[in-house]
């Protein structure tokens, strides 16, 4: 056993996981490369770890296997291989071989069977074997000399590791899989048996399927949830269980005409690697290969790409004549998809003026139609109203598909552009089928930027002309109508052209992941016109009331400042971290809880909050002062300045492509952060008012994330509570504290509420102890009791952590993904943070998806009904509507119905609806 281990790599497993778990990469010509890079990275890492080992990299061969003959439905639920994955197989195989790794593909069996045969072969019996895979099925092969390693996660499984992870020994893994099934391979198993039940059964009978079915009479006595009903279930599905056993069994006797001598590493083929790395645009690896070749005495000439010297000809036109305009009108009428963009005098969609429009209907060709450029010497432009009237039928045709980059902005600009001086006569753009900003966001919401310049560089390897390039910077920056057409025309045309080309690239990537394509088409895109309408509608605010509140907040701040001076024994600048640090830590001697990067005692808000919780008076006063200051500067002073002079209303901007979980955010003003738990925050909501003859109606999902947790976890206790309209916090308190529902105290309910919400946000026993005022031991006891009463929640959390670590992402109910780059980090703090996100993100993201679907449903109903009611705000899980007084009862009932039925979960969605003269009253 002193020899270097035999390393067997499950190439197919890593190909799939690298493709789905890692953000997609492409070359400048659009060739997908992310999966190739992911697998090669793993192989290079393994090679460094096992420099003297024989290797085999094993991939599935084309065509079916013996398991398809055994069970026609085997792997039948797997979608067909995405085109973006398929095109990477050949360059991956070639790269593996060129690196010197022996590569195996054996027809009629799977990669698992080839690996199993090699691992259990007599030639490998006297040496350790390392199987590099992410496939749990392989755990059945583990024994005293065979270990599984997962290079993508850094984990390793020996015999003890298998027992710890799965709850059963390696020799029981096939039985374990046969009982619980495997949805990825469509192995049926026994319906209703999950991992915990399967391991509990096998441990309970101390054997496998045969022993289990011989001892069904003892199953009801086992400490397994629902044990009494299991014998009948197992008997009913016995045949399927044993078929599943056969399907899950890895063959260890595949006829192979190779020995260990054939699995020695070969020398890298530097010429071939240079060719492949050039094709795949792996520049750093290309350079590394060149250096390695030189060290080994070889000279490698870099291949010259055939098209390297050929620049694509761009056909950008600035339209100044009727003939050119007529030509483009025909192109637009004939096109199956139109990319369009507006150029404006500013970035406020409710106040900026239209300057021109650009269009593209095929790649590398676009036109700009200037309308209102006004600099000295500008050429004659086509008549604005004539152009808009001609474009209006095309832009308003719902059957004429269109794509934009942040199209909501363009929709609002065109809706607000008066034709012929008639403010009500704008262009209501319809048929927006795609938005490149949202395509990028859905593809990978964790990417930092989804603006056109960033996307063009990332996906097209194209550096766009920036606005500053043509308009200048700072105070002297020109507005677009002041920019010469020589510069403005190509810039605007490029916007439309790049939008079209980005869409062509991004759509192909999304089509390769059907669940994400569905999120885009069924959630994000239908929401765009809905948000555009809400933004244009705006909300009415009482500027006088805000002024009064601003004065009151100022007075409170002065009083708090005096109180702070009295506690400190001297005057100081409350906004100066340096002066504050001297007062807190040198003069008053408060404990230093945290330091800045420069080693100074921190006065950050989180530190002050913790000191305030410890009953130090000055931090308490400072926290109150900062809260008042933020409300005053952000809302009571600022909101009156944001009232649109044309409409008399405030028009926030909603952002779909910011929050990684799918949540909407807003800005100018940010309405998501107005506090609701403080009297001052609620007073600001009182300034959002209904006009005369109308009421505000607020509809809010109740405990939606807890309901989603119940749906995801399938826990019978939580499902029962929600299905029977119980107070879920009282129900949890009764379970955790062991009292009757009627005897639950207010404090017990408060603690249970903290547990319910804390656990879905990944709160630790330490965090819960701080929140509910008990010691850590007592807090841990509460958590343990909670999981004992709600085992489905614990199983969900464990399952989610495992899946996140294996896949690199988690999903909402609707298939929205959140990538977790730190889920396998070696740093425990980063890894634990990613695990908390993994548990919570499916709930937050699903809640975001549900409110979005509800907004679309409500908008469709309001549009078709013609009722005098409009959505004016969306905040978290709440919709606020402005409703004519005589329609309040009708709208209340309809809104509740549409929001409750936006999606069907295993528990009902509860919607609370309030009505008032202002937002606070209605909430």
Residue pairs with C-beta under 8 A, 6 or more apart in sequence:
1 126
1 127
1 128
1 145
3 126
3 127
3 128
4 50
4 52
4 53
4 54
4 127
5 50
5 53
5 127
5 128
5 129
5 130
6 53
6 54
6 56
6 118
6 119
6 124
6 127
6 128
6 129
6 130
6 260
6 263
7 46
7 50
7 53
7 54
7 55
7 56
7 129
7 130
7 132
8 55
8 56
8 58
8 115
8 118
8 119
8 129
8 130
8 131
8 132
9 42
9 43
9 46
9 55
9 56
9 57
9 58
9 101
9 132
9 133
10 58
10 111
10 112
10 115
10 131
10 132
10 133
10 134
10 135
10 138
11 39
11 57
11 58
11 59
11 92
11 96
11 103
11 111
12 58
12 59
12 60
12 110
12 111
13 111
13 133
13 134
13 135
14 38
14 39
14 42
14 132
14 133
14 134
14 151
14 152
15 35
15 39
15 59
15 85
15 88
15 89
15 92
16 85
17 38
17 134
17 152
17 806
17 807
17 808
18 34
18 35
18 37
18 38
18 39
18 42
18 152
19 34
19 35
19 38
19 82
19 84
19 85
19 88
20 513
20 807
20 808
20 809
21 38
21 152
21 807
21 808
21 809
21 819
22 34
22 35
22 37
22 38
22 808
23 34
23 443
23 444
23 446
23 447
23 819
24 32
24 34
24 84
24 443
24 444
24 509
25 32
25 33
25 34
25 37
26 32
26 33
26 34
26 459
26 505
26 509
27 33
27 279
27 280
27 281
27 461
28 281
28 460
28 461
29 307
30 505
30 508
31 87
31 279
31 280
32 84
32 85
32 87
32 88
32 509
33 88
33 91
33 280
33 281
33 282
34 88
35 85
35 88
35 92
36 88
36 91
36 92
36 95
36 280
37 280
37 282
38 152
39 92
39 96
40 92
40 95
40 96
40 99
40 285
42 132
42 151
42 152
43 57
43 96
43 99
43 101
44 99
45 151
46 55
46 132
46 151
47 55
47 99
47 101
47 265
50 130
53 130
53 265
54 102
54 260
54 263
54 264
54 265
55 101
55 102
55 263
55 265
56 102
56 103
56 104
56 114
56 115
56 118
56 263
57 96
57 101
57 102
57 103
57 104
58 103
58 104
58 105
58 111
58 114
58 115
59 89
59 93
59 103
59 104
59 105
59 111
60 105
60 110
60 111
61 105
61 106
61 107
61 108
61 109
62 107
63 107
63 108
64 108
65 108
65 109
65 110
65 113
66 108
66 109
67 74
67 75
67 110
67 247
68 74
68 75
70 243
70 246
70 247
71 243
71 247
73 186
73 188
74 185
74 186
74 187
74 247
75 185
75 186
76 186
77 183
77 186
78 184
78 185
78 186
79 514
82 511
82 512
82 513
83 508
83 511
83 512
84 508
84 509
84 512
85 512
91 276
91 279
91 280
93 103
94 272
94 276
95 273
95 276
95 280
96 103
97 103
97 269
97 272
98 268
98 269
98 272
98 273
98 276
99 268
99 273
100 265
100 266
100 267
100 268
100 269
101 265
101 266
102 262
102 263
102 264
102 265
102 266
104 114
104 258
106 113
106 114
106 254
106 256
109 251
109 254
112 135
112 137
112 138
112 250
113 250
113 251
113 252
113 254
114 254
114 256
115 131
115 133
115 138
115 141
115 250
116 138
116 141
116 250
116 251
116 252
116 254
117 251
117 252
117 253
117 254
117 256
118 124
118 129
118 256
118 263
119 129
119 131
119 141
119 146
119 252
120 141
120 146
120 252
123 259
123 260
124 260
125 145
127 145
128 145
128 146
128 147
129 145
129 146
129 147
130 147
130 148
130 149
131 138
131 141
131 146
131 147
131 148
131 149
132 148
132 149
132 150
132 151
133 148
133 150
134 150
134 152
134 153
134 806
136 166
136 173
136 177
137 173
137 177
137 182
137 248
137 250
138 148
138 250
139 148
139 157
139 162
139 165
139 166
139 170
139 173
140 170
140 171
140 173
140 174
140 177
140 248
140 249
140 250
141 148
141 170
141 250
141 252
142 148
142 157
142 158
142 159
142 161
142 162
142 170
143 159
143 170
144 159
147 156
147 157
147 158
148 156
148 157
148 161
148 162
149 155
149 156
149 157
150 156
150 806
152 808
152 824
153 805
153 806
153 823
153 824
154 824
154 826
155 805
155 824
157 165
159 169
159 170
162 168
162 169
162 170
162 173
163 169
166 173
166 176
166 195
166 199
167 195
167 196
167 199
167 200
167 203
168 175
168 176
168 198
168 199
168 202
168 203
171 208
172 202
172 207
172 208
174 208
174 245
174 248
174 249
175 202
175 207
175 208
175 209
175 212
175 245
176 195
176 198
176 199
176 202
177 187
177 189
177 244
177 245
177 248
178 187
178 189
178 209
178 241
178 242
178 244
178 245
178 248
179 189
179 190
179 193
179 197
179 198
179 201
179 202
179 209
179 241
179 244
180 189
180 190
180 193
180 194
180 195
180 197
180 198
181 187
181 188
181 189
181 190
181 193
181 244
182 189
182 248
185 247
187 244
187 247
187 248
188 237
188 240
188 243
188 244
189 237
189 240
189 241
189 244
190 233
190 234
190 237
190 240
190 241
190 244
191 233
191 237
192 233
193 201
193 230
193 233
194 795
195 795
195 799
196 224
196 225
196 791
196 795
197 224
197 225
197 226
197 230
200 222
200 223
200 224
201 212
201 219
201 222
201 224
201 230
202 208
202 212
204 218
204 219
204 222
204 223
204 224
205 211
205 212
205 215
205 218
205 219
209 241
209 242
209 245
212 219
212 234
213 234
213 238
216 231
216 234
216 235
217 231
219 227
219 230
219 231
219 234
220 227
220 228
220 230
220 231
221 227
224 230
225 791
234 241
267 296
268 289
268 292
270 289
270 290
270 292
270 293
270 296
270 298
270 300
271 298
271 300
273 285
273 286
273 289
274 286
274 289
274 290
274 293
274 300
274 301
274 302
274 303
275 303
277 283
277 285
277 286
277 289
278 286
278 302
278 303
278 305
286 302
289 300
290 300
290 302
293 299
293 300
312 364
313 364
314 364
314 365
314 494
314 497
315 364
315 365
315 366
316 365
316 366
316 367
316 368
316 489
316 490
316 493
316 494
316 497
317 324
317 328
317 366
317 367
317 368
317 489
317 493
318 367
318 368
318 370
318 485
318 488
318 489
318 490
318 493
319 325
319 328
319 367
319 368
319 369
319 370
319 382
320 370
320 379
320 380
320 381
320 382
320 485
321 382
322 382
324 367
325 369
325 382
325 387
325 390
328 359
328 367
328 369
329 390
329 391
329 394
331 359
331 361
332 338
332 359
332 361
332 391
332 394
332 400
333 394
334 361
335 361
335 400
336 401
337 361
337 401
337 402
337 403
337 433
337 434
337 500
337 503
338 359
338 360
338 361
338 394
338 400
338 401
338 402
338 403
339 359
339 360
339 361
339 366
339 402
339 403
339 404
339 496
339 497
339 499
339 500
339 503
340 357
340 358
340 359
340 360
340 395
340 402
340 403
340 404
340 410
340 496
340 499
341 357
341 358
341 404
341 405
341 410
341 492
341 495
341 496
341 499
342 354
342 355
342 356
342 357
342 358
342 409
342 410
342 413
342 414
343 354
343 355
343 356
343 357
343 358
343 368
343 480
343 488
343 492
343 495
344 352
344 353
344 354
344 355
344 413
344 480
345 352
345 353
345 355
345 479
345 480
345 481
346 352
346 353
346 479
347 409
348 668
349 408
349 409
349 412
349 413
349 416
349 535
349 651
349 653
350 412
350 416
350 535
350 536
350 538
350 644
350 646
350 647
350 651
351 644
351 646
352 413
353 372
353 417
353 481
354 371
354 372
354 384
354 413
354 414
354 417
355 370
355 371
355 372
355 373
355 480
355 481
356 368
356 369
356 370
356 371
356 372
356 373
356 480
356 488
356 492
357 368
357 369
357 371
357 391
358 366
358 367
358 368
358 369
358 492
358 493
358 495
358 496
359 366
359 367
359 369
359 496
360 366
360 367
360 493
360 496
360 497
360 499
360 500
361 500
362 500
363 497
363 500
363 501
363 504
364 497
364 501
365 497
366 493
366 494
366 496
366 497
366 500
367 493
367 496
368 488
368 489
368 490
368 492
368 493
368 496
369 382
369 387
370 381
370 485
370 488
370 489
371 381
371 382
371 384
371 387
371 388
372 381
372 384
372 481
373 381
373 480
373 481
373 482
373 483
373 484
373 485
373 488
374 481
374 482
375 481
375 482
375 483
375 484
378 484
378 485
379 485
385 419
385 420
388 417
388 419
388 427
389 419
391 427
392 419
392 427
394 400
395 402
395 414
395 427
395 429
395 430
396 427
396 428
396 429
396 430
397 430
397 431
398 430
398 431
399 431
400 431
401 431
401 433
401 434
402 429
402 431
402 432
402 433
402 434
403 432
403 433
403 434
403 435
403 436
403 499
403 500
403 503
404 410
404 432
404 434
404 435
404 436
404 499
405 435
405 436
405 437
405 451
405 452
405 455
405 495
405 498
405 499
405 502
406 435
406 437
406 451
407 429
407 432
407 435
407 528
408 435
408 528
408 529
408 531
408 532
408 535
408 654
408 656
410 429
411 429
411 432
411 528
411 529
411 532
412 532
412 535
412 536
414 426
414 427
414 428
414 429
415 426
415 427
415 428
415 429
415 532
415 536
416 426
416 536
417 426
417 427
418 424
418 425
418 426
419 425
419 426
419 427
429 529
430 529
432 525
432 528
432 529
433 525
434 503
434 507
434 520
434 525
435 524
435 525
435 528
436 452
436 455
436 499
436 502
436 503
436 506
437 450
437 451
437 452
437 455
437 656
437 657
438 450
438 520
438 524
438 525
438 528
438 656
438 657
439 502
439 503
439 506
439 507
439 510
439 520
440 447
440 450
440 455
440 459
440 502
440 506
440 657
441 447
441 450
441 524
441 656
441 657
442 510
442 516
442 519
442 520
442 524
442 816
443 506
443 509
443 510
443 513
443 516
444 817
444 819
445 657
445 659
445 660
445 661
445 662
445 816
445 817
445 818
445 819
446 660
446 818
446 819
446 821
447 458
448 454
449 455
450 657
452 464
452 495
452 498
452 499
452 502
453 463
453 464
453 466
455 502
455 506
456 462
456 463
456 464
456 498
456 502
457 463
457 464
459 502
459 505
459 506
460 498
460 501
460 502
460 505
462 498
462 501
464 494
464 498
465 490
465 491
465 494
467 491
468 477
469 491
470 483
470 487
470 488
470 491
471 477
471 478
471 479
471 480
471 483
472 478
480 488
483 491
510 516
510 517
510 520
511 517
513 817
514 815
515 811
515 814
515 815
515 816
515 817
516 815
516 816
516 817
518 814
518 815
519 814
519 815
519 816
519 849
522 814
522 853
523 814
523 816
523 849
523 852
523 853
524 656
524 852
526 856
527 656
527 852
527 855
527 856
528 656
529 859
530 855
530 856
530 859
530 871
531 654
531 656
531 664
531 855
531 874
533 859
533 870
533 871
534 654
534 870
534 871
534 872
534 873
534 874
535 651
535 652
535 653
535 654
536 651
537 649
537 870
537 871
537 872
537 882
538 644
538 647
538 649
538 650
538 651
538 872
539 649
539 650
539 651
539 652
539 688
539 872
539 873
539 880
539 882
540 648
540 649
540 650
540 688
540 689
540 690
540 691
540 882
541 639
541 640
541 643
541 649
541 650
541 687
541 688
541 689
542 686
542 687
542 689
542 918
543 639
543 640
543 643
543 687
545 686
545 687
546 635
546 636
546 639
546 640
546 684
546 687
547 636
547 640
549 636
549 680
549 683
549 684
549 687
550 632
550 636
550 637
553 628
553 631
553 632
553 636
553 680
554 632
556 628
557 625
557 628
557 629
557 632
560 621
560 624
560 625
560 628
561 574
561 625
563 621
564 572
564 574
564 618
564 621
564 622
564 625
565 571
565 572
567 617
567 618
567 621
568 583
568 587
568 588
568 618
569 587
570 583
572 579
572 580
572 582
572 583
573 579
573 580
574 580
574 622
574 625
577 600
577 603
580 603
580 622
581 600
581 601
581 603
583 618
584 590
584 601
584 603
584 611
584 618
584 619
585 592
585 601
588 616
588 618
590 611
590 616
590 618
590 619
591 611
592 601
592 602
593 602
593 607
593 610
593 611
594 601
594 602
594 604
594 606
594 607
595 601
595 602
596 602
605 623
605 626
608 619
608 622
608 623
608 626
609 619
609 623
611 619
612 619
612 620
612 622
612 623
613 770
627 675
627 678
627 680
628 680
631 675
631 680
631 681
631 684
634 669
634 670
634 673
635 669
635 674
635 684
636 684
638 669
639 650
639 669
639 684
639 687
642 650
642 668
642 669
643 649
643 650
644 650
644 651
650 669
652 666
652 667
652 668
652 669
652 670
652 671
652 873
653 666
653 667
653 668
654 664
654 665
654 666
654 874
655 664
655 665
655 666
655 667
656 664
658 665
659 665
659 848
660 818
660 841
661 818
661 841
661 844
661 845
661 848
662 812
662 816
662 844
662 845
662 848
662 849
662 852
663 844
663 845
663 847
663 848
663 876
664 672
664 848
664 851
664 852
664 874
665 672
666 672
666 874
666 875
671 873
671 875
672 875
672 876
674 681
674 684
674 685
674 875
675 681
675 682
676 682
676 685
676 923
682 920
683 920
685 918
685 919
685 920
685 923
686 918
686 919
686 920
686 921
687 918
688 696
688 873
688 880
688 918
688 919
688 920
689 696
689 917
689 918
689 919
690 696
690 882
690 916
690 917
690 918
691 882
693 884
693 885
694 882
694 883
694 884
694 885
695 882
695 883
695 885
695 888
695 915
695 916
695 917
695 922
696 872
696 880
696 881
696 882
696 883
696 915
696 916
696 917
696 918
696 919
696 921
696 922
697 869
697 880
697 881
697 882
697 883
697 888
697 891
697 892
697 895
697 913
697 914
697 915
697 922
698 878
698 879
698 880
698 881
698 913
698 914
698 915
698 916
698 919
698 922
698 923
699 878
699 879
699 880
699 881
699 895
699 896
699 899
699 911
699 912
699 913
700 877
700 878
700 879
700 911
700 912
700 913
700 914
700 923
701 847
701 850
701 851
701 877
701 878
701 899
701 909
701 910
701 911
702 910
702 911
702 912
703 728
703 910
704 847
704 850
704 877
704 909
705 757
705 760
705 843
705 844
705 847
706 718
706 722
706 728
706 756
706 757
706 760
707 722
707 905
707 907
707 908
707 909
707 910
708 813
708 842
708 843
708 846
708 847
708 850
708 905
709 718
709 760
709 793
709 796
709 843
710 718
710 719
710 721
710 722
710 905
710 906
710 907
711 813
711 905
711 906
711 907
712 796
712 813
712 842
712 843
712 846
713 790
713 792
713 793
713 795
713 796
714 792
714 796
714 906
715 790
715 791
715 792
715 793
715 796
716 792
717 731
717 735
717 789
717 790
717 792
718 728
718 790
718 792
718 793
718 907
719 906
719 907
720 726
721 728
721 731
721 732
722 728
722 907
722 908
723 907
723 908
725 908
725 910
726 741
727 749
728 756
729 749
729 752
729 753
729 756
730 741
730 744
730 749
730 752
731 741
732 752
732 753
732 755
732 756
732 786
732 789
732 790
733 739
733 744
733 745
733 748
733 749
733 751
733 752
734 740
734 741
734 743
734 744
735 785
735 786
735 789
735 790
736 751
736 752
736 755
736 782
736 785
736 786
736 789
737 744
737 748
737 752
738 785
739 748
744 752
750 772
751 772
751 774
751 782
754 768
754 771
754 772
755 768
755 772
755 782
755 783
755 786
758 767
758 768
758 771
759 783
759 786
759 793
759 797
760 839
760 840
760 843
761 836
761 840
762 835
762 836
762 837
762 839
762 840
763 771
765 776
765 779
765 780
765 783
766 776
766 779
768 779
768 782
768 783
769 775
769 776
769 778
769 779
772 779
774 782
786 793
787 793
787 794
796 839
797 839
800 810
800 838
800 839
800 842
801 835
801 838
801 839
803 810
804 810
804 820
804 823
804 834
804 835
804 838
805 823
805 824
808 819
808 820
808 821
808 823
808 824
809 817
809 818
809 819
809 820
810 817
810 818
810 820
810 838
810 841
810 842
811 817
811 818
811 842
811 845
812 841
812 842
812 845
812 846
812 848
812 849
813 842
813 846
813 849
813 903
813 905
814 846
814 849
816 845
816 849
818 837
818 841
818 845
820 834
820 837
820 838
821 834
822 830
822 831
822 833
822 834
823 831
823 834
823 835
823 838
824 831
825 831
825 834
847 877
849 903
850 902
850 903
850 909
851 874
851 876
851 877
851 879
851 902
853 902
853 903
854 879
854 898
854 899
854 902
855 871
855 874
855 879
857 898
857 899
857 901
857 902
858 871
858 879
858 895
858 898
858 899
859 871
861 894
861 898
862 869
862 870
862 871
865 894
867 884
867 887
867 890
867 891
868 883
868 884
868 887
869 881
869 882
869 883
869 884
869 887
869 891
870 881
870 882
871 879
871 880
871 881
872 880
872 881
872 882
873 879
873 880
873 919
874 880
878 923
879 895
879 899
880 919
880 922
881 891
881 895
883 891
883 915
888 915
892 913
892 915
895 911
895 913
896 911
896 913
899 909
899 911
900 908
900 909
900 910
900 911
901 909
902 909
903 909
914 921
914 922
914 923
915 921
915 922
916 922
916 923
